């Protein structure tokens, strides 16, 4: 995984509540092997509508999603995170996520940011008014800076923050403790 420190990028506003994992990646695409990539299937059915926001040229190259409440609800499929990440999304900002999505996101190197609903709504409005607007997400400072320059603090648990900053999944984290594990085993020996 790639370490996450700070990102300033075009943000894609998705002003729909309750976007579920089947909308993020329809179930019929779940049988593909992970190494084949899932970017082409991101919002596949929604993208068939030319008016869907991801089809707007001002949002091409987006690396951040700002979404209305309850983004990625529904089934626990990790494929939703894979599709977002493979497309290039490194952070998703919303006022609420399902717990399993948050966990899957962190495990796969994508930062889920929870901000108050009124803040998310204000950022969504800014982005809708200025397609291609950028949002800065700083994991070090735990802040989001809106296109208009307003700075908002977010919480993240220390373990998730550490893993994202270092680019570690759970296996990578365990391997980073290899020396300490060997010392422990030697003491038991």
N, C-alpha and C positions, 0 to 999 in steps of 0.2 A: 504494500500500500504506500501511497505517497503521503508524506507528512503534511499536516494542515497547520499553517501558522496564521496567515492573513490572506484574504482574497478580496480583490475589488474587481467586480465583473458586472456585465449586463445581467439584469434580473428579469425573470419571466413572471409576470403577475398572473396568477390563476385565481380569479375572484369567484370561485364556486366552493361552497361548503360540501363536505362529505365526499371528496374525490376518493374513491376506493381503489384498492390494489388491482382490481379487474379493469378499471379504467386506465390505470397506469400501464399495465401490460395484460392484455386479455389472456385468459387461461389457455387458449389454443396454441400459444407460443411457448408454453412452459416446458416442453419436452426437449427443447434444444440444449445441447451441451453448453456449459458455462463459457468455455473457451471460444465459442463462436460469436459471442457478443449479442447484446440485446438492444442496442441503441435504435435500430430501425423499428422496433416494436413499441417504443415509448409512446404512450397515448395513441396507439395505432388507430383505434376506431374513432376517437375524437378528431384526429388529424384528417380524417376523410372529409370533414367539413372545412371548406376553404377559409371560413371565418374563425376557426379555432386559433387561439392566440399563438400557439407554437408555429403556425404557418405564416405569421406576420413577419416581414423581413427585418423589422426593427429589433426583433428578439433573437435573431440568429446568433449563435455563439454564446447564448446565455449559460452561465455557470451557477447561477443562484435561482431558486424558485421562491417566490413569496406567495403563499397560498392561504385562502380562507380557512376557517376552522375545520378541524377534523380531517386533515390531509392524510391519505394512505390508511384509511380505515378498512375494515373488511378482513379478508383472509390474511394469514401470516406469511404469505409468500415472499421469500427473499428476492425473488426475481424482480419485484417492483424496484428495489434498491439497485439491483444490477442494471436494469434498464435506464434508470436515472443516471447512475454513475457512468455507464458506458456512453451515454449521450454527452457527458461532460459536466453534469451537475455535481457540484462539490458541497453545496449547502442548501438546505430547505428551511425556510422561515414560515412559521404558522403560529396560531394561538393554541393549537392542540394537535397532537399526533396520537396514534395508538402506541401503546408501550412496545409492542413487538416491532413496529416500524422503527421506532427510535433505536431499539437495540440492534436491529439488522443494519440500520444506517451506520452506526458507529463501528460495528464489526467489519464493515466494508469500506471504511474511509470517508464517509459522507457525514457532514455535521448537521444534525437536526437542531434548530434554534427555536425555542418557545419564547414568544413575546406576548404582552397583553393584546387582546383583540383590538382595542382602539388604536394601538400602535400599528398593528398589521394592516388594519383598514386604511390608515393614513398613508402607509407606504404603498399599498395597492393603488390608492388614488393617485399618488405621485407618479407611479410607473405607468398607469393607464394614460396619464396626461403627457408623458414624455417617453414614448417607445424607445428602447435602447438605453434607458436610464440605468445608472450603475448603483450598486449597493456594495458597501464594504463590510466584510465579516472578519473580525479580528478575534481569533481564538485565544491569543495571548492575553488580551485585555478583556475578553468576553464582552465585546461590544458589536453592535450593528450600526452602521452609519447609513442613513437614508439618502436618496438622491439629492434631497434638499439640504443635507448636512447635519440633520439631527442625529444625535448619538443616543443609543439605547443599550443598556446593560442586560445581559442574559445570564442565567444560571446553567451550569453543567456539572455533573458529578466529577470529582477529581480523577477517578480511574478512566472514564471515557475521555476526558480532556487529555490526560497523559497519553493514552493510546493513539488518539488522533494526532496530537502534536508530534509523536515519534513515528507515526506511520505503522503502528503495530496492530495486528489482529490478536486474538487470544493465544494462538499458537506462537506468534512472534513474541508476545509478552512473556510467555512461559520460557521460550528459548533465551530471552534476555536475562533470565534468572539462572541460567545453566551453571554458572560458577557457584552461586549460593546453594543450588540443589546438590551439586557435587560435594560441597563442604558438609552439608547436612548428612548426606549418605555416608560420608567418611566418618563422621562422629558416631553414627549409628553402628557402623561397621563391624 
